[in-house]
Amino acid sequence: MRQTDNTDYRQPLAFEGFAEALLRTFEIALPEPERFLTPGDLDRFLSEQRLSAPLASRRDVRAVRALREELRTLFDETRDEKERIEQLNGMLSRAPVTLTMLPTGALAFSAAQTESLVQRVQTASAVNLASAIARYGFSRLRVCAADPCRDAFIDTSKKGARRFCGNRCANRWHVGTFRERKKTDGPAN
């Protein structure tokens, strides 16, 4: 008997896309993989993500880079799920979050306005991942299958079969696979 999928894929997640966007600020496939080179880079990112925070310092840049690497470990499917839950719970315990029940019955998350830029980034990331994991499970935390890309993403597709972080990597992988097959098969007669 087939189970019915009751997941509402239309409801936005708390801090929708924030953790993925943060993880994409280091893209190994680019000539300059690091996007956070200066405090201004971090300020622009936070503005793009609509997360209000005080102006960044060099210390904030270093701390957010470290946080990004901590988040990336949550996507490592070779790690035990219990260990990843403990790690995420540790991040959530440091996150000042307010829950509000909406008229629709959904829960709304908001981060308390602390003075720390790093704490705001950590809160948005942890709450975003926690709400994604609660909805989809750890199995939907993925790392792009296209070499050399190592971008992490949350597979929110209905079937849960997404393998690539985006179209660019999917196209690059498919073209590479096609060329490899042609090389192996040899020229057609």
Disulfide bonds with the S-S distance in Angstrom:
none
